[in-house]
Amino acid sequence: MVTPAQPLGGANNDFTRIKLPNDIELSVPNSGLETKLLEFLKRASNKSGEFDLDRISFGATNAILSLSSSEQMQNVAKILTAFPITRIAINAVAAKATNRVPSLRLSRARANRVLGELARHGVDKSLMVVRVYADNPTTRPSGLEESQREGQRISLTVTKR
């Protein structure tokens, strides 16, 4: 049984405590990826869903995840391992560039880094694939930070659950 998200006390009440089906509890942002992903996975549906990794970042020109990304990577891994048959695609949107090849390579490297981190935290690699897309205004939400619009957008699509 999955416990509904419960707001945590505090001045700004920005975080929620969620309990996964395997009794692991996480403290996550109220309207962040983790909360949305868990709510989606709890619903019985055959539809796929896409979720932006909203608390990860990379070096400006590399695929090295920042230290601040580790909490979200661990949380996502815990959620996915609580739903062990869930299959996901890790999507990377390549930045607009005059020479697309390096941009596509960097985006692929970043998506593979996310896959590696999730696997390191227990997600079965056979349940994940990487997809890379060229930048296109219709493939990115308008509310993303500039750095995310310029080639750091990584999202997860639940393809089977």
N, C-alpha and C positions, 0 to 999 in steps of 0.2 A: 504494500500500500504506500502511495506517495502522499506525504503530508503537504498541504498547501503552503505556499510561501508566507512567512510571517515577518512583518516589519521589525527591524531591530531598533531598540531605543537609541536616542541620541539627538543632538541638536538638529541635524539636517535630515535624519531618517532616510538616507540615501541607499542603505543596504538592507537586504532581506536574508533571513535564514531559511534555507530550503533543505528538505530531507529527501534523500533519494530512496528508491525501492530497496536498496541494499543497506539501509539505515545509516548511510554516511550523511553528515550534515555539512553544508557549505554556507558561507556568508558571501553573498553576491550582490551586485548592484540591482536595485529594484527593476529597472527597465533595460538591463544589459542583456547581452547574448545568453548568458547562462540561464537566466530566468525564462527568457523566451524559448530557448531550446528545450528546457525541461517541460514547460507547458505544452509545447508542440508534441514532444515524445509521449506525453501522458494521454493525449487525445487519440482515439481510435480513428484512423483515417489512412487511406492509401495514397494521399497526396504527398508530394515532396515539399520541402520547405528550405528556404535559404536564409542564412544568418551571418551577418558581418561580425568578424572578430573585432570587437570595438575597443579592446584594451591591449593590443599588441603593437609593437613598432620594431623597425629594423634600422640598422645603420643606413646612412644616406645612400651609399652606393654598394651595399653588400646584403647578404642574407643572414646576418647575425642578429638574432632576436635580442632586444634589450632586456635587462634584468627585470624591468617592470612588467614584462610580458609573461613571466613565469606563473603568476597566480592564475591568470585566465587559462593558460595552457593546462595547468594542473586541474582546474575546475572542469574544463571541457572534457578532459580525459576521464575524470571521475564520473561525469554524467554519462558519457558514452559507454564506459565499462558497466554501468548500472543497467544499461539496455544493450546487452551483449550481441544481439543480432542486427543492430542498427548499422547500415552501410552509409558512408558519407563520401562526397566529393569535396576536395579542397580546391577552391577556385581562386586563381590569381588573375588580376586585371593588370596587364602591362601598361606602362606609361606611354603617352604619346611621345614619339621621338622620330627624328629624321631617319635614324637607322634603327629599325624595329628589332633586329636580331638580338643586340645586347639587352634591350629592354625585355624581350620575351625570355631570354636566358635568366635574367635577374628575377623576373617574376616566377619562373619555374623553380629556381633555387629557393626562393622564399617559401613557396608552397611546399616544396619538399622538406624544408626545415620544419615547417609546422607539422607535416606528416611524421617526421622523425621525432619531434617532441612529444606528440600524442602517443606514438608507439613506445617511446621511452617511459611514459607514464602508464603503460598497460593496455593501450588500445591495439587490437589485432590489426597488423598491417594489411592483411588480406581483405579487410572491411573498408579500406580507404583507397581512393584514387586521386590523382592530381589532374586538374584541368587548367589551362592557361588561355586567356582571351586577350586580344588586342583591345586597347582602350576605346570605348565607345560611350558617348553620353547616355545612351539608353541602358547600359549595363552597370551604371553606378548611381547610387543614391545622391541626391543634391546636397544632403546635410553633412557629407563627410568633410573632415579637415583637409586642407590643401595637400599635406603630405600623403594622405591616403588617396586622394584623387590622382596624384602624380605617381602612381605605381606601387603603392603599398597596400592596396585593398586586397584583403584575403577574406574569403567567406567560406562557409560550410554549407553544403546542400545535403540534406538527408534524402537519400535516394531509395532506401528501403528500411522498414522497421518491423 
